[in-house]
Amino acid sequence: MSPREGNSKTYDSPILDPPDAERLELLRTERLARLQGSMRAHDVAACLLFNEPNIRYATGASAMPVYAMSTFVRCAVVPQEGQPILFEHANSVHRSRRRAPDVRPMHAWEFFDDPVAEAAAWADVTVAALGELGVTGDLVAMDRAGTAAYLALESRGVRLRDSGPVTQQARQVKGPVERSLFDQNAPLIEAELRTVEAALAPGVSERELLGEMARILLRGGGEYLATNTVCSGPNTNPWRAETTDRRVALGDLVYVDTDSVALEGCFFCVSRTFAVGEPSAAQRATYRAAQSWLSSMEALVRPGLTCGELAAMAPPIPERFMAQRYECMIHGIGLEEENPSVCHPQDAQSNADSVLEPGMVLVVEGYFGEVGGDHGVKLGDQIVVTDDGARTLVSYPWCDTLLAGG
């Protein structure tokens, strides 16, 4: 679906059309089929999911996602066959029933004076639901839960295991409908970057730039920013600073990591670095090294390669940048940061035998900054693995000012 353009006198950003009911149902069934296939492969009779992206993946329904990630007010019980049961925050049941076939009120145990008793009531309902789905005496795979809930299940004889291998395997490859949503969201992410770059000027604060990025995302149909990463000048080194009230000055580099949860929860982790005014020779050299490495790394991605093979093929990072290298070279992404990951050649690669497959959505990214330096460069692209290589999802240009003079 193409974006609808807003009022060009006020905005130059897209407003995305939400998927219609038919497309949403196709998305839900596509994801559920992958999850239940992974459950069969791992011999898991049922999953009990609290993690918000996992609930959305299994049921198609999301409610108050930021709030739900910090509490235990909704969960899903997913059988190996048949429809999941979504236990939803009582005030959101009516909304989630538009998306999921079986939605029931959640008996939450938090926010009460006696959470142990409330967790016991929740566990009784949950065990009954498992029995309703034919799951009795089997291992249940769970992603996370509060201690009160864990103890209540344990006291009722429920044996738990980690659902991570199941959900991670399911979510690695995106089906056709999910991939189409990433393509639909791409113009919104491009607009975020374009808006920040256009707003760069001496005196503007990092917070103001972050606010512009959030405005574009929310107005266009996105959901929230997962991090607040707009950093300038000395805040660009070392990596992993966060947005402050610092005001941009001439001669600064400014980097942006979108970390945007867009329409229907699609996560975008695209990074760009910009120059404010004329950059120094050192800034240009750092940027060119980062851009060259990233482009070379992206060109290597193709289906059939293992993560270990890809790590061994990686272009070298100049020694002066190695100490502050990014945590990994590539990671999966979907409803959140996912796997597989490709680590730097000198780092331990726990999943060296994992194979890249068509339909995987990956982020290729790097940070280049010397220890104690006055600047750093963060660049990252989001790609989808195709039958014969990879395709960039967000085609935002490099900074010509920083590439010049090479």
C-alpha positions as CSV (number, residue, x, y, z in Angstrom):
1,M,0.0,0.0,0.0
2,S,1.3,3.4,-0.8
3,P,1.4,6.1,1.8
4,R,-1.1,8.9,1.8
5,E,0.6,12.3,1.7
6,G,-0.3,14.8,4.4
7,N,-0.8,18.5,4.1
8,S,2.3,19.6,2.2
9,K,2.1,23.1,3.7
10,T,2.7,21.7,7.2
11,Y,4.1,18.2,6.8
12,D,6.1,16.3,4.2
13,S,5.7,12.9,5.8
14,P,3.5,9.9,4.9
15,I,0.5,8.8,6.8
16,L,0.3,5.0,6.4
17,D,-3.0,3.3,5.8
18,P,-3.6,0.6,8.4
19,P,-4.0,-2.9,7.0
20,D,-7.5,-4.0,6.3
21,A,-9.2,-6.9,8.2
22,E,-8.4,-9.5,5.6
23,R,-4.7,-8.6,5.5
24,L,-4.5,-8.6,9.3
25,E,-6.1,-12.1,9.5
26,L,-3.6,-13.4,6.9
27,L,-0.8,-11.9,9.0
28,R,-2.1,-13.6,12.2
29,T,-2.5,-17.0,10.6
30,E,0.9,-16.7,8.8
31,R,2.7,-16.0,12.1
32,L,0.7,-18.6,14.1
33,A,1.5,-21.3,11.6
34,R,5.2,-20.6,12.0
35,L,5.0,-20.5,15.8
36,Q,3.1,-23.8,16.0
37,G,5.5,-25.4,13.5
38,S,8.4,-24.4,15.8
39,M,6.5,-25.8,18.8
40,R,6.2,-29.1,17.1
41,A,9.9,-29.1,16.1
42,H,10.8,-28.4,19.7
43,D,8.3,-30.9,21.1
44,V,6.5,-28.2,23.1
45,A,2.8,-28.9,23.9
46,A,2.0,-25.3,24.9
47,C,3.6,-21.8,25.2
48,L,2.7,-19.3,27.9
49,L,3.7,-15.9,26.7
50,F,3.9,-12.6,28.5
51,N,6.4,-10.8,26.3
52,E,4.5,-8.2,24.3
53,P,6.0,-9.0,20.9
54,N,5.5,-12.7,21.5
55,I,1.8,-12.2,22.4
56,R,1.3,-10.0,19.3
57,Y,3.1,-12.6,17.1
58,A,0.9,-15.5,18.4
59,T,-2.5,-13.7,18.6
60,G,-2.3,-10.7,16.3
61,A,-3.5,-8.4,19.2
62,S,-1.5,-5.7,20.9
63,A,-2.8,-3.5,23.7
64,M,-0.9,-0.7,25.5
65,P,2.5,-2.2,24.4
66,V,4.8,0.0,26.4
67,Y,2.8,-0.4,29.6
68,A,2.3,-4.1,29.0
69,M,6.1,-4.6,28.7
70,S,6.6,-3.4,32.3
71,T,3.7,-5.2,33.9
72,F,1.9,-8.6,33.7
73,V,-1.6,-7.6,32.6
74,R,-1.9,-9.8,29.5
75,C,-0.7,-13.2,28.4
76,A,-1.4,-15.9,25.7
77,V,-1.7,-19.6,26.1
78,V,-0.7,-21.2,22.7
79,P,-1.4,-24.8,21.9
80,Q,0.5,-26.9,19.4
81,E,-2.7,-27.1,17.3
82,G,-5.7,-24.9,17.3
83,Q,-6.3,-21.3,18.4
84,P,-4.5,-19.6,21.2
85,I,-6.3,-18.2,24.3
86,L,-5.5,-14.5,24.9
87,F,-6.0,-13.3,28.4
88,E,-6.3,-9.6,28.0
89,H,-6.5,-6.6,30.4
90,A,-10.2,-6.4,31.2
91,N,-10.6,-2.9,29.7
92,S,-9.0,-4.0,26.4
93,V,-10.9,-7.2,25.8
94,H,-13.4,-5.5,23.5
95,R,-10.6,-4.1,21.4
96,S,-8.5,-7.3,21.1
97,R,-11.6,-9.3,20.1
98,R,-11.4,-7.5,16.8
99,R,-8.1,-9.3,16.1
100,A,-8.0,-12.6,18.0
101,P,-10.6,-15.4,18.0
102,D,-10.5,-16.3,21.7
103,V,-10.0,-13.4,24.2
104,R,-10.8,-13.6,27.9
105,P,-10.3,-11.2,30.8
106,M,-6.9,-11.5,32.5
107,H,-6.8,-12.0,36.3
108,A,-3.8,-9.9,37.1
109,W,-1.9,-10.3,40.4
110,E,-0.1,-7.0,40.4
111,F,-1.3,-3.8,42.1
112,F,-3.0,-5.7,44.9
113,D,-2.1,-5.9,48.6
114,D,-1.9,-9.7,48.4
115,P,-0.2,-10.6,45.1
116,V,0.3,-14.1,46.2
117,A,-3.4,-14.8,46.5
118,E,-4.1,-13.0,43.2
119,A,-1.4,-15.0,41.4
120,A,-3.0,-18.2,42.8
121,A,-6.3,-17.2,41.3
122,W,-4.6,-16.4,37.9
123,A,-2.8,-19.8,38.0
124,D,-6.0,-21.6,38.6
125,V,-7.5,-20.0,35.5
126,T,-4.4,-20.7,33.5
127,V,-4.1,-24.3,34.4
128,A,-7.8,-24.7,33.5
129,A,-7.1,-23.2,30.1
130,L,-4.2,-25.5,29.5
131,G,-6.5,-28.4,30.3
132,E,-9.1,-27.1,28.0
133,L,-6.5,-27.1,25.3
134,G,-5.6,-30.7,26.1
135,V,-2.3,-29.9,27.8
136,T,-2.0,-31.8,31.1
137,G,1.2,-32.8,32.8
138,D,3.3,-31.6,29.9
139,L,6.2,-29.1,29.9
140,V,5.0,-25.6,29.2
141,A,7.4,-23.2,27.5
142,M,7.2,-19.7,29.0
143,D,9.1,-16.5,28.2
144,R,8.8,-14.5,31.4
145,A,6.6,-14.0,34.5
146,G,6.7,-12.4,37.9
147,T,7.9,-14.5,40.8
148,A,4.4,-14.8,42.3
149,A,3.1,-16.3,39.1
150,Y,6.0,-18.7,38.6
151,L,5.6,-20.0,42.2
152,A,1.9,-20.4,41.7
153,L,2.3,-22.5,38.6
154,E,5.0,-24.6,40.2
155,S,2.8,-25.3,43.2
156,R,0.2,-26.7,40.8
157,G,2.6,-29.1,39.2
158,V,3.2,-27.1,36.0
159,R,6.7,-27.8,34.7
160,L,8.3,-24.9,32.8
161,R,10.9,-24.5,30.2
162,D,12.3,-21.5,28.3
163,S,10.2,-20.6,25.2
164,G,13.1,-18.6,23.7
165,P,14.3,-21.3,21.3
166,V,10.7,-21.8,20.1
167,T,9.7,-18.2,19.5
168,Q,13.1,-17.2,18.1
169,Q,13.1,-19.9,15.5
170,A,9.5,-19.0,14.5
171,R,10.2,-15.3,14.2
172,Q,13.5,-15.6,12.2
173,V,11.9,-15.8,8.8
174,K,9.2,-13.3,7.8
175,G,6.3,-14.5,5.7
176,P,5.0,-12.6,2.6
177,V,2.4,-10.6,4.6
178,E,4.9,-9.6,7.3
179,R,7.5,-8.6,4.6
180,S,4.9,-6.5,2.9
181,L,4.4,-4.6,6.1
182,F,8.1,-3.8,6.4
183,D,8.0,-2.4,2.8
184,Q,4.9,-0.4,3.7
185,N,6.6,1.2,6.7
186,A,9.8,2.1,4.9
187,P,8.7,5.6,3.7
188,L,7.8,6.5,7.3
189,I,11.3,5.7,8.5
190,E,12.9,7.6,5.6
191,A,10.7,10.6,6.6
192,E,12.0,10.4,10.2
193,L,15.6,10.6,9.0
194,R,14.8,13.3,6.4
195,T,13.1,15.4,9.0
196,V,16.0,15.2,11.5
197,E,18.5,16.0,8.8
198,A,16.5,19.0,7.6
199,A,16.2,20.3,11.1
200,L,19.9,20.2,11.8
201,A,21.2,23.7,12.6
202,P,23.4,25.3,15.3
203,G,21.3,25.9,18.4
204,V,18.7,23.1,18.0
205,S,18.8,20.6,20.9
206,E,19.1,16.9,20.7
207,R,15.7,16.6,22.4
208,E,14.1,18.8,19.8
209,L,15.4,16.6,17.1
210,L,14.2,13.5,18.9
211,G,10.8,15.1,19.2
212,E,10.6,15.8,15.5
213,M,11.5,12.1,14.9
214,A,8.7,11.0,17.3
215,R,6.2,13.4,15.7
216,I,6.8,11.9,12.3
217,L,6.5,8.4,13.6
218,L,3.4,8.8,15.6
219,R,1.6,11.0,13.1
220,G,2.3,8.5,10.3
221,G,0.9,5.5,12.1
222,G,3.8,4.2,14.1
223,E,3.7,3.3,17.7
224,Y,6.7,4.4,19.8
225,L,10.5,4.9,19.9
226,A,12.3,2.0,21.6
227,T,15.3,4.1,22.4
228,N,16.2,7.8,22.4
229,T,19.3,8.0,20.3
230,V,19.9,11.4,18.7
231,C,23.5,12.4,19.8
232,S,25.7,15.3,18.8
233,G,29.3,16.4,19.2
234,P,31.1,14.9,22.2
235,N,28.0,12.8,22.9
236,T,28.8,10.7,19.8
237,N,31.8,9.1,21.5
238,P,31.6,6.6,23.0
239,W,28.5,4.8,21.6
240,R,25.4,4.2,23.6
241,A,24.9,7.7,24.9
242,E,21.3,8.9,24.9
243,T,19.6,12.1,23.9
244,T,20.3,15.1,26.1
245,D,19.4,18.8,26.2
246,R,22.7,19.6,24.5
247,R,22.4,22.1,21.6
248,V,24.1,21.3,18.3
249,A,27.1,23.4,17.3
250,L,28.9,24.1,14.0
251,G,31.4,21.3,13.4
252,D,29.4,18.6,15.2
253,L,28.6,15.2,13.9
254,V,25.1,14.1,14.8
255,Y,24.0,10.5,14.6
256,V,20.5,9.0,14.7
257,D,19.4,5.5,15.4
258,T,15.7,5.3,14.5
259,D,14.8,2.3,16.8
260,S,11.2,2.9,15.8
261,V,8.3,0.5,16.3
262,A,6.2,1.5,13.4
263,L,2.8,0.4,12.0
264,E,1.7,-3.0,13.3
265,G,4.8,-3.2,15.5
266,C,7.4,-3.5,12.7
267,F,10.8,-2.5,14.3
268,F,13.2,-0.4,12.3
269,C,16.8,0.0,13.5
270,V,18.4,2.3,10.8
271,S,21.3,4.6,11.6
272,R,22.7,7.6,9.9
273,T,25.4,10.2,10.8
274,F,25.2,13.8,9.6
275,A,27.5,16.8,9.6
276,V,26.6,20.3,10.8
277,G,28.7,22.7,8.8
278,E,32.0,21.8,7.3
279,P,33.4,18.5,8.8
280,S,37.1,18.1,9.7
281,A,39.4,15.7,7.9
282,A,39.3,13.3,10.8
283,Q,35.5,13.3,10.8
284,R,35.5,12.6,7.1
285,A,38.0,9.8,7.5
286,T,36.0,8.1,10.2
287,Y,32.8,8.4,8.2
288,R,34.3,7.0,5.1
289,A,35.8,4.0,7.0
290,A,32.3,3.3,8.5
291,Q,30.4,3.7,5.2
292,S,32.9,1.5,3.3
293,W,32.8,-1.2,5.9
294,L,29.0,-1.2,6.0
295,S,28.5,-1.3,2.3
296,S,31.1,-4.1,1.9
297,M,29.4,-6.1,4.7
298,E,25.9,-5.8,3.2
299,A,27.2,-7.0,-0.2
300,L,28.3,-10.3,1.4
301,V,24.8,-11.2,2.7
302,R,23.1,-14.0,0.8
303,P,21.0,-17.1,1.6
304,G,22.8,-20.3,2.4
305,L,25.7,-18.7,4.2
306,T,26.1,-19.7,7.9
307,C,26.7,-17.0,10.5
308,G,30.1,-18.4,11.1
309,E,31.0,-18.2,7.4
310,L,29.7,-14.6,7.1
311,A,31.7,-13.6,10.2
312,A,34.9,-15.0,8.6
313,M,34.3,-13.1,5.4
314,A,33.7,-9.7,7.1
315,P,35.8,-6.8,5.9
316,P,38.4,-5.8,8.5
317,I,37.6,-2.8,10.8
318,P,40.6,-0.5,11.2
319,E,42.5,-1.2,14.4
320,R,41.9,2.3,15.9
321,F,38.1,1.6,16.0
322,M,38.2,-2.0,17.3
323,A,38.1,-1.3,21.0
324,Q,34.7,0.5,20.7
325,R,33.3,-1.7,18.0
326,Y,29.5,-2.3,18.0
327,E,28.3,-5.4,19.8
328,C,27.7,-7.4,16.6
329,M,27.9,-6.9,12.9
330,I,24.4,-8.1,12.0
331,H,21.3,-9.0,14.0
332,G,17.8,-10.1,13.1
333,I,14.8,-7.8,13.6
334,G,11.0,-8.1,13.5
335,L,8.8,-7.1,16.3
336,E,11.9,-6.4,18.4
337,E,15.6,-7.1,18.0
338,E,15.8,-10.8,17.2
339,N,18.2,-13.4,16.0
340,P,20.3,-14.6,14.1
341,S,23.3,-12.5,15.0
342,V,26.7,-12.4,13.3
343,C,29.5,-11.4,15.7
344,H,32.8,-9.9,14.9
345,P,35.4,-12.5,13.7
346,Q,37.4,-12.2,17.0
347,D,34.3,-12.6,19.2
348,A,32.6,-15.9,20.2
349,Q,30.0,-16.9,17.7
350,S,27.5,-19.1,19.5
351,N,25.3,-19.7,16.5
352,A,28.1,-20.3,13.9
353,D,26.1,-23.0,12.1
354,S,22.8,-21.0,11.8
355,V,22.0,-20.5,8.1
356,L,20.7,-17.3,6.5
357,E,17.4,-17.9,4.7
358,P,15.3,-15.9,2.3
359,G,12.7,-13.8,4.2
360,M,15.0,-12.9,7.1
361,V,15.0,-9.2,8.0
362,L,18.4,-8.2,9.3
363,V,20.2,-5.1,10.5
364,V,23.8,-4.5,9.4
365,E,25.4,-1.9,11.6
366,G,28.6,-0.5,13.0
367,Y,30.0,2.1,15.3
368,F,33.3,3.7,14.4
369,G,35.0,5.9,17.1
370,E,38.4,6.0,18.6
371,V,38.8,5.6,22.4
372,G,39.0,9.1,23.8
373,G,38.1,10.7,20.5
374,D,36.0,13.8,20.0
375,H,33.5,12.2,17.6
376,G,32.0,8.9,16.5
377,V,30.0,7.6,13.5
378,K,27.1,5.2,13.7
379,L,25.7,3.7,10.5
380,G,23.2,0.9,10.0
381,D,20.9,-0.4,7.3
382,Q,17.9,-2.8,7.5
383,I,17.8,-5.4,4.8
384,V,15.7,-8.4,3.8
385,V,17.4,-11.6,2.6
386,T,16.2,-12.5,-0.9
387,D,16.6,-15.7,-3.0
388,D,19.9,-14.4,-4.4
389,G,21.2,-11.8,-2.0
390,A,19.7,-9.0,0.0
391,R,17.6,-5.9,-0.5
392,T,17.7,-2.7,1.4
393,L,14.4,-1.8,3.0
394,V,15.1,1.9,3.9
395,S,17.0,3.6,1.1
396,Y,18.2,6.7,2.8
397,P,21.3,8.3,1.2
398,W,24.7,8.7,2.8
399,C,26.0,12.1,3.9
400,D,27.7,13.5,0.8
401,T,29.5,16.2,2.9
402,L,31.2,13.5,4.9
403,L,32.1,11.4,1.9
404,A,33.6,14.3,0.0
405,G,37.3,14.9,-0.2
406,G,38.3,11.2,-0.1
